[in-house]
Amino acid sequence: MELRRRDYHMERPLLNQEHLEELGRWGSAPRTRQWRTWLQCSHARARALLLQHLPVLVWLPRYPVRDWLLGDLLSGLSVAIMQLPQGLAYALLAGLPPVFGLYSSFYPVFIYFLFGTSRHISVGTFAVMSVMVGSVTESLAPQALNDSMINETARDAARVQVASTLSVLVGLFQVGLGLIHFGFVVTYLSEPLVRGYTTAAAVQVFVSQLKYVFGLHLSSHSGPLSLIYLIGATGISYGMGLKHRFDVDVVGNIPAGLVPPAAPNTQLFSKLVGSAFTIAVVGFAIAISLGKIFALRHGYRVDSNQELVALGLSNLIGGIFQCFPVSCSMSRSLVQESTGGNSQVAGAISSLFILLIIVKLGELFHDLPKAVLAAIIIVNLKGMLRQLSDVRSLWKANQADLLIWLVTFMATILLNLDLGLVVAVIFSLVLVVVRTQMPHYSVLGQVPDTDIYRDVAEYSEAKEVLGVKVFRSSATVYFANAEFYSDALKQRCGVDVDFLISQKKKLLKKREQLKLKQLQKEEKLQKQAASSKGASVSINVNSSLEDMRSNNVEDCKMMMSPGDKMEDATANGQEDSKAPDGSILKALGLPQPDFHSLILDLGALSFVDTVCLKSLKNIFHDFREIEVEVYMAACHSPVVSQLEAGHFFDASITKKHLFASVHDAVTFALQHPRPVPDSPVSVTRL
């Protein structure tokens, strides 16, 4: 959009914070006590809670049957066709008999239909979740020492109990976090982190399946064609008797019907709690990421806290019915959207189709070779393995995100999935802190004929205002970078502030010592002259000299008091040292800064802590020591409130030193090129 050149003019008084508060009638924003509404009990409140936590009651009565039903029906059947082979295959990744993948493709999907808020994601088995579950089941119920049928059956039963208990614990974590509105926890898993993690998990899955497909040619096709290959492979295996003639590993018995619910083994909770929390966070991160993508694309809102509750209930109830932890599948979600799915009715239809397979048709897949399921797994990893191309795109776009991706990928490959995620999150948080410690510092100049100030290093036409330095940081100032902020400020100003202060103190101290010696010499001479006079006169003279010496010594003590960098007591002595224009530095023969005012643009500050407050006070002190007045500009109201709460403002730094904008501060500084003589300038350095 092209901007028309149009000048606009505005007349208003200069506004410091004190005047702005009077003009705008500023007051602290009233605090909202959300907990009070949580404790209210009424019919309307109960109904609102019911509709909030059971969204199907909101959208299903308004479901446009004529417009959406056909698309949801076709989408549900397409997803179910993918869900069947994936459910059987991903159960192998979890170290479980394939039929439990079918259970995990039915119960959680139907539960999400009732409680979920995303219209397009396909909940159910997912490769990354399955391999995480598999690492747990194999560690707690390892492979038997021999291959006898009894040991294999006992092993499978133990693994099913571990997986279902894990699912219950994952569900409890997710529901609990959702109810206390802890859905924001997923914000600590950035997109590069999630993509690097899932790519590394896909590599691990790929390697784990090579034992099944060694020597088998993998087709590049996936999706609904998987069902055709599944049926064809089962027919060939059954017709040729691959199990009996060549000892090919097949799926085996798939019992018809559903299994009864079973209580989780609470004795396993202590062994599973760490893995359960990791799986809960990863599963939710994947689901909410996809959910928000589809919501943005189709113009609706996904409630992250309710999604956490819905996914948790899917895992909790699913675990009671012998399911393992699930999330949403990227490939199935894309199919559900692209084939015309408009709501979770498609998910309900796919779950009913899986129920039909479990009840009536499951036994037909008895002779299906596991190698075919492994091939299906690897083919479905294609999308995640393509994420390896992120390295090239992130190198061009953002190298910090590339570093997160690479660290996450390598940590997950070299360590296990749990430790890899922990390392990735810690590294991401450390990187955030490091980046705030090294923000962009800039000296600002005025764009000609405007009230806009920009970095003089970036804008060639932006010129520094004569006698005024404007300094800005791109990040908030807090304990981790406050010292860097002060150092960068002194460096960018082009003045060795600490050296000037040190030299000034030395020269003033030397001058005071010379003055004291001169007084002592004069006193000695006066004593000698007075010794020849009368006793009464001598007493008066000595008394007068003693008073003079006492006053001067007291002044010296006040000047040299430790910790008081402003040396308020030397003011009387400094008055005699001032040059005709009032400059102590000039009278002492020290160079003066080429600017008389310093303006700190604090528009980037989002909060202040005690270290920041002390740092700002020390900046005021140091620059006033070298005869430069300091002003602040563009503080947000919450920051001003925090400055007040931290007792930042006092007799020497008032709200008159804080201006509404940089231009206000610059204009005021030009009108007052030197500190007002009668204004107090002494500040105690902290």
Salt bridges, closest charged atoms under 4 A:
GLU21 OE2 - LYS655 NZ 2.81
ASP156 OD1 - ARG155 NH2 2.80
ASP249 OD2 - LYS370 NZ 3.68
GLU337 OE1 - ARG297 NH1 2.94
GLU337 OE2 - HIS298 NE2 2.78
ASP367 OD1 - HIS366 ND1 3.23
ASP390 OD2 - ARG195 NE 2.62
ASP455 OD2 - HIS440 NE2 2.93
GLU458 OE2 - HIS440 NE2 3.67
GLU464 OE1 - LYS469 NZ 3.03
ASP498 OD1 - LYS490 NZ 3.21
GLU523 OE2 - LYS527 NZ 3.69
GLU523 OE1 - ARG549 NH1 3.59
GLU546 OE2 - ARG549 NH2 2.90
GLU567 OE2 - LYS505 NZ 2.60
GLU575 OE2 - LYS578 NZ 3.11
ASP576 OD2 - LYS515 NZ 3.68
ASP581 OD2 - LYS586 NZ 3.93
ASP601 OD2 - ARG472 NH1 3.94
ASP622 OD2 - LYS490 NZ 3.19
ASP622 OD1 - LYS565 NZ 3.16
ASP622 OD1 - HIS621 ND1 2.74
ASP622 OD2 - ARG685 NH1 2.84
GLU629 OE2 - ARG624 NH2 2.92
GLU629 OE2 - HIS657 NE2 3.37
GLU644 OE2 - LYS655 NZ 2.16
ASP650 OD2 - LYS617 NZ 3.20
ASP664 OD2 - ARG12 NH2 2.78
